[in-house]
């Protein structure tokens, strides 16, 4: 059975956990690194949601796992442009251009 994962603040994660989403801590780079290793090694996560600000801070680590289906959650409070850059990269990758 496939799972859904999300990187989120543990204090705000209860609604997601109640709906069956496995929430991983995003408190620091080490927690994110070890969580990504676990997600990759288990191989049964269908989709991983990552907030834009966390993805931006951990881009190098996330890029180590191109086989994972990572979906960015845009940060509507701050316009960083990171989400649009990421979207452009995966569009090029998908179309081969």
Secondary structure, DSSP 8 states (H G I E B T S, - for coil): --EEEEEE-GGG-HHHHHTT-EEEE-SSHHHHHHHHHHHHHH--EEEEEEEHHHHHHTHHHHTT-TTS-EEEE--TTS--SHHHHHHHHHHHHHHT-
